[in-house]
């Protein structure tokens, strides 16, 4: 997992060309005129999902992971906590779905809480079980862009 601010995105451009492209794209985004949509930057190799939701308490969630995609989750508005744990330390509750590239794990109090505010992003690798959409202090509306990068 990597957590940073979008202004420091260029530091990570050498990780891969797709990560560099994704971070450059995110740096150009604004909350003005934000609407939920999906945008393909490179077909299924690199695509973007714009999301709006209200953050929630811990009890409503479970961890997830992906085998074929890296996530970059970028907060445009609001605050959110994403709890992250190594999938080797988690218990599977729903087996891997290859059509949706997702596996779910039991919610636990373990892991690391990553606090994100507008301008922050987190890069999540396939071994990073993550529990997004958690409220930082109190539930609030979050505007987020999730970039999916095929491995």
N, C-alpha and C positions, 0 to 999 in steps of 0.2 A: 504494500500500500504506500502511496505517496500522497501527502496532503500539502497544498500550497495555495498561493494566490495567483490569479491569472496573469498579473503583471510579471510574475517570475516564470511564466510558462516557457519562454525560450530556453531556459536552463535544460529542459527535458527533451529538446528537439532531436537529440542524438539517440534517444531510446529506440525510435523507429520512425520511418517516414510517415506512417499513418498517425502515430501519436503527435508528431509535429504538425501535420495537417489539421488534426482535431483541435489542438490547442490554439493554433492560429485562427481557426474558425470561431472558437469560443471567445477569443479576445475581441472579436468584432461584434459580438452580440450585445443587445441592450434589452432592458425590461420594457422599454417603450414599445407599444404595439404588440406585446407578447401574446401569442395564441398557441393553444395546443395543436401540435402537428408533428408529422414525421418528414424528415428531409434526408434523401440519399445523397451522400457526397461521392461515394464510389460504390454504387450498387449495394450488395449485401456485405461488402468488405468494410464499409465505413458509413454508418448512418446515425442520424440524430433524432431524438425524441424530446419534444418540448412538453413539459408536464406542469400542471397546477393542481395542488391538493393542500389539505390542511394536515399539518403534522399531528401525530397522535402519541399516546402513552405507550410505554414498553409492552404492556400486556397484549396489545393487539397484533403483535408481529412475530415473525420467525426469520431466521437467517436464510439467505439464498446464495447460490454461487453459479458460475457459468463455466463451461469447458472450452467453448470455441470463441469466446469474445472477452476482451478487456473492456471494462466500463470506465469512462471518465464521467463523473457526476459533478456538475457545475451549478452553483447557486446564483441565480440572478436576483432574486428577491426573497426576503424572509430569512429565517434561520432554521437549521435542522441539525440533528445528531444522527450520525451513521455509526452503528456499533459494528466493529470488525473483529473477526476471530479466524484463526487458521482452521480450515475445514477438517483437518486431522483431529481437532479437539472437539468436534461437534457430532451430534447424533442425527443421522438422516431420518426424516419423517415423511418425505416424499421422494421417491427415486427419480433419477435423472430423466427429464423429458427432452429427447433430442430435437423434436420439432420446435420447442420454445427455448432450447439451450438453457435449461434451469433445473436446479435441484434445491430442495428445501430441507432445512435442519431445525431441530428443536430450539426454541428461544431459551436462552440462559442469561444469567446475570454476568457471565464472564465476558471476555473480550475487552476491547478498547473503544471508548466513546470518542468519536471524532466530531468536534463541533465545527459546523460550517456556517458562514454568514455570506452575504452578497459579495461576490468576487472570489470566493474560495472554490477550489476543486479538489477532488480526490480521484486517484487512479487506483482501480481495484483489479487485481490479477485473478486468474482462475482459482488459486488456493486461498483467496481472501473471501471467507464467508462474510456477508454483509447484511445488516438489518437497517434499511433506510427508513426515512419518513418519521423518525422519532422527534418528539418535541424537545427543544432545548430547555426552555423554562416552562412556558405554557404553550398549548397548541396555537399555531398561527398559519396563515396562508403562505405557501412556498411556491416560488416559480423556479423551476429547475430544468436544465438541459442535460440529458443523458446521451453520451456518445458511445456507440457500440463499435468496437474495433476488432475485426476478425483476426485471429492469430494465424 
